[in-house]
C-alpha cells in the first residue's frame, strides 16, 4: 500500500491515468489492488495489464507489473 499505479493511455495521444494503491486483496501483494484514481477520486478494484506500472514511492523505483509476477 502507498505505491502509485500508472496506466498508459488507451491510444496514442490519449493521456493515461494514475492512482494510489489503498488496499491489497492478498497478503503477498499480488493483484488485484484497490486503487484511488487521481483524476476522479474514486476507488476501484484494479487488475493491472501489460501497460500498467507500479511506482514504489518509498524507494523511487518503478517496476512494470510483468516483472512482479
matplotlib code that plots the C-alpha trace (Angstrom):
import matplotlib.pyplot as plt

x = [0.0, 1.1, 2.5, 1.4, -0.1, 0.5, -1.5, -0.8, -3.5, -5.8, -4.5, -1.7, -2.3, -4.7, -3.4, -3.0, -4.1, -2.6, -3.8, -2.7, -2.8, -5.0, -5.6, -4.4, -6.5, -3.7, -1.0, 1.8, 1.0, -0.3, -3.2, -5.9, -5.4, -7.8, -6.7, -7.9, -7.7, -6.2, -8.4, -11.8, -11.0, -13.0, -11.7, -12.0, -10.6, -7.7, -6.2, -3.0, -2.5, 0.7, 0.5, 0.5, 3.5, 3.8, 5.9, 7.2, 7.2, 9.2, 12.1, 11.8, 11.8, 9.3, 8.6, 6.3, 3.6, 5.0, 8.3, 6.3, 4.7]
y = [0.0, 3.6, 2.8, 4.6, 2.7, 4.3, 3.1, 4.1, 5.7, 3.5, 5.0, 7.3, 10.8, 9.9, 10.5, 7.7, 7.8, 7.1, 6.3, 5.4, 1.7, 1.9, -1.7, -5.2, -8.3, -10.8, -10.8, -11.4, -8.2, -9.8, -8.3, -7.2, -3.9, -1.3, 1.9, 5.5, 7.3, 10.8, 12.0, 11.1, 10.4, 7.1, 3.8, 0.6, -2.9, -2.9, -5.9, -4.5, -5.2, -5.0, -1.2, -0.8, 0.1, 0.3, 3.1, 2.3, 5.8, 4.8, 3.6, 5.7, 2.5, 1.9, -1.7, -3.0, -5.3, -8.2, -8.1, -8.7, -12.0]
z = [0.0, -0.6, -4.0, -7.2, -10.2, -13.6, -16.6, -20.2, -22.3, -24.5, -27.7, -28.9, -27.8, -25.1, -21.6, -19.1, -15.5, -12.1, -8.7, -5.2, -4.1, -1.0, -0.2, -1.1, -1.6, -0.9, 1.8, -0.7, -2.6, -5.8, -7.7, -7.6, -5.8, -4.6, -6.3, -5.7, -9.1, -9.0, -11.9, -10.3, -6.6, -6.9, -5.7, -7.7, -7.8, -10.4, -12.2, -13.9, -17.5, -19.6, -19.8, -16.0, -13.9, -10.1, -8.8, -5.3, -3.8, -0.7, -2.8, -6.0, -8.1, -10.9, -11.8, -14.6, -13.4, -15.5, -13.5, -10.3, -11.4]

ax = plt.figure().add_subplot(projection="3d")
ax.plot(x, y, z, "-o")
ax.set_aspect("equal")
plt.show()
